Amino acid sequence: MTIAVTTPTGHVGSRVVHLLVQAGVRPVVLVRDPDRLDPALRELVDVARGDLTDADFVGAATRGAEALLWVTPDSVMAADPVAEMTRIGANGAAAVRANRIARTVLISSVGAERRHGVGLIDGLARSEEALAAAGGSLLILRCGFYFTNLLAGLDELRAGTLTTTMSADTPQPWVDPRDVGEVAAARLLATDWSGVAVQAVHGPADLTWRQAAGVVAAATGRPIDLRVVSDADLRAGLVAAGLSEAAADAMVGMTVGLRDGYVPEQLRSPASATPTTLESWAYAVLRPLLR
Ligand SMILES: NC(=O)c1ccc[n+]([C@@H]2O[C@H](COP(=O)([O-])OP(=O)(O)OC[C@H]3O[C@@H](n4cnc5c(N)ncnc54)[C@H](OP(=O)(O)O)[C@@H]3O)[C@@H](O)[C@H]2O)c1
């Protein structure tokens, strides 16, 4: 079976590639820079080198594929990230249609069901729509907040602060993207499903930001204070860090759209739960980085 995998160097995609290789599959990986692939896996995959913004590349690289992991990258460095994500998702859908790819697993997010007003997640909603109309079977994985987002704030964590614009005491699903990769790989290897379906990937528990700060503090052995900042402060910080106005709006829009009474359409269930806890991830991944 030929399985094509986008973003094989990402948190989700790299886990999918490893599991496919362990399952005896030689995946085709669509990658911008093959040197960024895990060297141990490099000889065990077929490399298609190119950019997901290039429709011709995506179409050619996925020719003959029976199944596809589609990830629409967040594109925060683009002048207009949602527009760029919309173009990339359309490239994936065109490839599914042209190459008659039977099954696609799309990585999406909680909140995509709102369709608009969720910042960057609007870009994932456009991918959901485009791929659902592309003619093949589609599993949409609507994932919770990735533990790995904390890696973007290492300096702050070292200084003892965790910052958010979400409310401190509202629970939300937190998930290890490695576990998202495991759910995706299981579906890519299965051939007995069809149609268009949505499945959530919610991690082991819903956590408030205050709880998450406490878990991270305990696991890393460092005092961590939660700092809730305003949308305006976050936006100003992102623009000062070099993001375009549209990108800053898309980042802020994500939290605005998931705050204030938002409840995910897919409720927590045995099918949405994955095993890795924030505590074990923070101990294994974050603690060494904060030393
Ligand atoms: N963060 C969250 O909380 C969250 C929650 C729900 C859903 N999601 C979604 O989950 C998905 C996967 O996230 P992740 O954490 O696994 O990603 P990630 O680790 O941030 O990796 C991004 C990947 O995209 C690749 N990439 C970026 N732009 C590209 C382009 N133009 N052409 C080809 N490849 C490109 C990167 O390749 P290089 O090695 O070349 O840079 C890298 O492999 C994303 O769609 C994200 O929106 C995220």
The ligand as an SDF file (V2000), in Angstrom:
LIG
                    3D

 48 52  0  0  0  0  0  0  0  0999 V2000
   -0.5220   23.4770   18.0330 N   0  0  0  0  0  0  0  0  0  0  0  0
   -1.7260   23.0590   18.3990 C   0  0  0  0  0  0  0  0  0  0  0  0
   -2.1370   23.2110   19.5510 O   0  0  0  0  0  0  0  0  0  0  0  0
   -2.6150   22.4000   17.3880 C   0  0  0  0  0  0  0  0  0  0  0  0
   -3.8770   21.9610   17.7840 C   0  0  0  0  0  0  0  0  0  0  0  0
   -4.7030   21.3430   16.8540 C   0  0  0  0  0  0  0  0  0  0  0  0
   -4.2590   21.1640   15.5450 C   0  0  0  0  0  0  0  0  0  0  0  0
   -3.0360   21.6070   15.1900 N   0  0  0  0  0  0  0  0  0  0  0  0
   -2.5820   21.3610   13.7990 C   0  0  0  0  0  0  0  0  0  0  0  0
   -1.7600   20.2270   13.7970 O   0  0  0  0  0  0  0  0  0  0  0  0
   -1.0420   20.2010   12.5660 C   0  0  0  0  0  0  0  0  0  0  0  0
    0.3350   19.6060   12.7920 C   0  0  0  0  0  0  0  0  0  0  0  0
    1.0590   20.3480   13.7270 O   0  0  0  0  0  0  0  0  0  0  0  0
    2.5350   19.9020   14.1740 P   0  0  0  0  0  0  0  0  0  0  0  0
    2.7270   20.4420   15.5630 O   0  0  0  0  0  0  0  0  0  0  0  0
    2.7700   18.4670   13.9000 O   0  0  0  0  0  0  0  0  0  0  0  0
    3.4200   20.7290   13.1490 O   0  0  0  0  0  0  0  0  0  0  0  0
    4.8820   21.2610   13.4140 P   0  0  0  0  0  0  0  0  0  0  0  0
    5.6180   20.3330   14.3260 O   0  0  0  0  0  0  0  0  0  0  0  0
    4.7800   22.7010   13.7690 O   0  0  0  0  0  0  0  0  0  0  0  0
    5.5500   21.1130   12.0020 O   0  0  0  0  0  0  0  0  0  0  0  0
    5.2100   21.9040   10.9190 C   0  0  0  0  0  0  0  0  0  0  0  0
    5.5580   21.0650    9.7120 C   0  0  0  0  0  0  0  0  0  0  0  0
    5.0790   21.7010    8.5430 O   0  0  0  0  0  0  0  0  0  0  0  0
    6.1410   21.6980    7.5870 C   0  0  0  0  0  0  0  0  0  0  0  0
    5.8890   22.8160    6.7010 N   0  0  0  0  0  0  0  0  0  0  0  0
    5.6440   24.0950    7.0490 C   0  0  0  0  0  0  0  0  0  0  0  0
    5.3720   24.8250    5.9520 N   0  0  0  0  0  0  0  0  0  0  0  0
    5.4790   23.9820    4.8900 C   0  0  0  0  0  0  0  0  0  0  0  0
    5.3290   24.1530    3.4900 C   0  0  0  0  0  0  0  0  0  0  0  0
    5.0060   25.3460    2.9630 N   0  0  0  0  0  0  0  0  0  0  0  0
    5.5170   23.0800    2.6830 N   0  0  0  0  0  0  0  0  0  0  0  0
    5.8490   21.8760    3.2040 C   0  0  0  0  0  0  0  0  0  0  0  0
    5.9860   21.6530    4.5290 N   0  0  0  0  0  0  0  0  0  0  0  0
    5.8120   22.7000    5.3560 C   0  0  0  0  0  0  0  0  0  0  0  0
    7.3990   21.7970    8.4000 C   0  0  0  0  0  0  0  0  0  0  0  0
    8.4780   21.3590    7.6420 O   0  0  0  0  0  0  0  0  0  0  0  0
    9.9950   21.9310    7.7690 P   0  0  0  0  0  0  0  0  0  0  0  0
   10.7590   20.8440    8.4540 O   0  0  0  0  0  0  0  0  0  0  0  0
   10.4050   22.1210    6.3600 O   0  0  0  0  0  0  0  0  0  0  0  0
    9.9280   23.2210    8.5310 O   0  0  0  0  0  0  0  0  0  0  0  0
    7.0470   20.8210    9.5330 C   0  0  0  0  0  0  0  0  0  0  0  0
    7.2000   19.4840    9.1150 O   0  0  0  0  0  0  0  0  0  0  0  0
   -1.1140   21.6160   12.0100 C   0  0  0  0  0  0  0  0  0  0  0  0
   -2.0200   21.6370   10.9340 O   0  0  0  0  0  0  0  0  0  0  0  0
   -1.7340   22.4140   13.1620 C   0  0  0  0  0  0  0  0  0  0  0  0
   -2.5250   23.4870   12.7050 O   0  0  0  0  0  0  0  0  0  0  0  0
   -2.1970   22.2040   16.0650 C   0  0  0  0  0  0  0  0  0  0  0  0
  1  2  1  0
  2  3  2  0
  2  4  1  0
  4  5  1  0
  4 48  2  0
  5  6  2  0
  6  7  1  0
  7  8  2  0
  8  9  1  0
  8 48  1  0
  9 10  1  0
  9 46  1  0
 10 11  1  0
 11 12  1  0
 11 44  1  0
 12 13  1  0
 13 14  1  0
 14 15  2  0
 14 16  1  0
 14 17  1  0
 17 18  1  0
 18 19  2  0
 18 20  1  0
 18 21  1  0
 21 22  1  0
 22 23  1  0
 23 24  1  0
 23 42  1  0
 24 25  1  0
 25 26  1  0
 25 36  1  0
 26 27  1  0
 26 35  1  0
 27 28  2  0
 28 29  1  0
 29 30  1  0
 29 35  2  0
 30 31  1  0
 30 32  2  0
 32 33  1  0
 33 34  2  0
 34 35  1  0
 36 37  1  0
 36 42  1  0
 37 38  1  0
 38 39  2  0
 38 40  1  0
 38 41  1  0
 42 43  1  0
 44 45  1  0
 44 46  1  0
 46 47  1  0
M  CHG  2   8   1  16  -1
M  END
$$$$
